[in-house]
C-alpha cells in the first residue's frame, strides 16, 4: 500500500462478535474504529414469532456496523482480522467492504491526508 493511500474498511457483523472483532483489530494494529447498531437482511433466514395471538415475521436482523480507516497498515490485514474474528460458519455472519478514502482531516490539529488517520 502506498504512503498516500487511505482505505475505509466497513464490516457488518453479528453483535455478539463485536468483542472478538475489537480485540482482533487491536492485535492487527488498528485500534481506532466506529461502531453503529444497524439492522438488515441478507442470506440469514427470517424468523417468525407470535405476539398476542398474532404471527409476525422478523426479516431485519440486528447487526453492528464497524468502520475502520487505515493508512499505515494494509487494509487486507484489517479485513483478515475482522473475517477471522467474526466468522461462525452460519448464514448471517456479515459482510466486509473496502472503500478508497479521498482525504481525511483531523479536527483537533488540522492535519490532513494519511497523517490525520
Buried (B, 14 or more C-beta within 10 A) or exposed (E): BEEEEBBBBBBBBBEEBBEBBBEBBEEBEBEEBEBEEEEBEEEBEEEEEEEEEEEEEEEEBEBBBBBBBBBEBBBEBBBBBBBEBBBEEEEBBBEBEBEEBEEBEEEEEEEEBBEBB
